Amino acid sequence: MAGLAQSGSNPDVELLYDINGLAKDAPHWFDRVMEFVGEFGLLFAMVLLVLWCWWTVSRRASAEEAASSVAALVWAPLAAGIAVLVNVPIRGFVERPRPFRDHQGLEVLVSGKDDFSFVSDHATLTMAMAVALFVANRRFGLIGIGLALLEGFCRVYMGVHYPTDVIGGFALGTAVALLLSPLAMALLTPLTRAVERSPRAGRLIRRRSPEGGAVTPGTRAETVPDTEKDLAA
């Protein structure tokens, strides 16, 4: 892999120079913004997006959908963590140096990147969360995928990854999020259903009844059948 990256005719290297070359022409302040966004900002934005989706789901989902939807959201950060752990032996096996070690003239915006390059942890993290989020909610998931794509662009722009490092991260994050999703849902959904039945913690799963009224899970207003309500009336 390292030998391939050193080839000047390699489209991977050419695209690296094309994207990273934008950093040389950009104002200094813009490079600093891209550095923050690519290193921390988009990861933080992805976490906020998952929390926003949870808030929306807990308020609007029906009794039948709430537990499974929240379970899918819980899976998002777990999928990201597992994907990064899977990447540890991949990096050690491939041992691809950072692009600035093999190629001159790159504008490197972040210092201290001494580990291997393939695959990108940031791309893996964001795409794993985005795909898992898409499984839970398509609208929020599409926003997450957009953030993940922007993260990948930032990593190349910053001069710390090849484009194929980012593509590999996207593939790894997607594979972990999708392939392990059935097992994760089978384990997490019973847990979220148990939390939903709790009078206090149940509000983490569902804050409103299907009709829109505020209901505390586990109370009689939620559990009494419609036939009994009619008789009581």
Residue pairs with C-beta under 8 A, 6 or more apart in sequence:
1 94
1 95
1 96
1 118
2 95
2 96
2 97
2 102
4 10
4 12
5 12
5 13
5 96
5 97
5 99
5 102
5 103
5 162
6 13
6 102
6 103
7 13
12 162
12 163
12 164
13 99
13 103
13 162
15 156
15 163
16 99
16 103
16 106
16 156
16 162
16 163
17 103
17 105
17 106
19 153
19 156
19 157
19 163
20 106
20 107
20 156
20 157
20 158
20 159
21 107
22 157
23 31
23 34
23 107
23 109
23 157
23 158
23 159
24 107
26 34
31 107
31 109
34 109
34 154
34 157
34 158
35 109
35 110
35 158
37 150
37 154
38 109
38 110
38 122
38 151
38 154
38 155
38 157
38 158
39 110
39 122
39 158
42 122
42 126
42 147
42 148
42 150
42 151
42 154
43 122
43 125
43 126
43 151
45 147
46 125
46 126
46 129
46 130
46 144
46 147
46 148
47 77
49 133
49 140
49 143
49 144
49 147
50 73
50 76
50 77
50 129
50 133
50 140
50 144
52 140
53 73
53 133
53 136
53 137
53 140
54 70
54 73
56 137
56 140
57 66
57 69
57 70
57 73
57 136
57 137
58 66
58 70
58 203
58 204
58 205
58 206
58 207
59 207
59 208
60 208
61 69
61 70
61 206
62 210
63 206
63 209
63 210
63 222
66 192
66 196
66 205
66 206
67 189
67 192
67 193
67 196
67 205
67 206
68 185
68 189
68 192
69 136
69 137
70 192
70 204
70 205
71 184
71 185
71 188
71 189
71 191
71 192
72 132
72 135
72 136
72 137
72 181
72 185
72 188
73 132
73 133
73 136
74 188
74 192
75 132
75 135
75 136
75 177
75 181
75 184
75 185
75 188
76 128
76 129
76 132
76 133
76 136
76 177
77 129
78 184
79 128
79 129
79 131
79 132
79 173
79 176
79 177
79 180
79 181
79 184
80 124
80 125
80 126
80 128
80 129
80 132
80 173
82 128
82 176
82 180
83 124
83 125
83 128
83 172
83 173
83 176
83 177
84 121
84 124
84 125
86 172
86 176
87 119
87 121
87 124
87 169
87 172
90 118
90 119
90 172
91 115
91 116
91 118
91 119
92 116
94 116
94 118
95 116
96 116
96 117
96 118
96 162
96 165
97 116
97 117
98 113
98 114
98 115
98 116
98 117
98 160
98 161
99 106
99 117
99 159
99 160
99 161
99 162
100 106
100 108
100 159
100 160
106 159
107 159
108 158
108 159
108 160
109 157
109 158
109 159
109 160
110 158
110 159
110 160
113 160
117 160
117 161
117 162
117 165
118 162
118 164
118 165
118 168
119 165
119 166
119 168
119 169
119 171
119 172
120 152
120 155
120 161
120 165
120 166
120 168
120 169
121 169
122 151
122 152
122 154
122 155
122 169
123 148
123 151
123 152
123 155
123 161
123 165
123 166
123 167
123 168
123 169
123 170
123 173
124 169
124 170
124 172
124 173
125 173
126 144
126 147
126 148
126 151
126 152
126 173
127 145
127 148
127 152
127 169
127 170
127 172
127 173
127 174
127 177
128 172
128 173
128 174
128 176
128 177
129 144
129 148
129 173
129 177
130 141
130 144
130 145
130 147
130 148
130 173
131 141
131 144
131 145
131 173
131 174
131 177
131 178
132 177
132 181
133 140
133 141
133 144
134 140
134 141
134 142
134 144
134 145
135 141
135 177
135 178
135 181
148 170
148 173
152 166
152 167
152 169
152 170
153 166
155 161
155 165
155 166
156 162
156 163
156 166
192 205
195 201
195 202
195 204
195 205
196 202
196 205
196 206
196 217
197 217
197 218
198 217
198 218
199 216
199 217
199 218
199 219
202 216
202 217
202 218
203 216
203 217
205 217
206 215
206 217
207 214
208 214
208 215
209 215
209 221
209 222
215 221
215 222
216 222
